[in-house]
């Protein structure tokens, strides 16, 4: 089984690194699952120079920025279409400000890929579209992990 770790990168204070690292440890140790971590995958799709500089192009060279970001989009969508069994999504105020997580959850819905969401936001503040793409919602990661153990445990 392979999980996709969806959530904010661009607007998240730590680019979503901490929760993804914790989930990777859980997935490997307790479920024996592999994962797709978009933070790690950036290294596969972009050159070191692009990784170091592409965010600066957003305001200074939009066509160059778009060309680089499209590499990331293609890679992420390719994984979603061909490799992923389920999505773990952290939906927070940072995810709401971005666009990638919206797209990832929409593709998941279209492909019948389960989406397990963790959020502390009131449901009334979450887009109806996003709720429609979500399989189950949990208030924190321990409750999500408990549910994943029950569903996928060895």
Protein Blocks (a to p, Z undefined) as FASTA:
>chain_A
ZZddeddfklpmnlommmmmmmmmmmmmmnopacddfklmmmmmpcfklmmmmmmmmmmo
mmlmmmmmmmmmmmmmmmmmmmpfbdcddddfklmmmmmlmmmmmmmmmnopacddddfb
dfklpcfklmmmpmbdcfbfklmmmmmmmmmmZZ
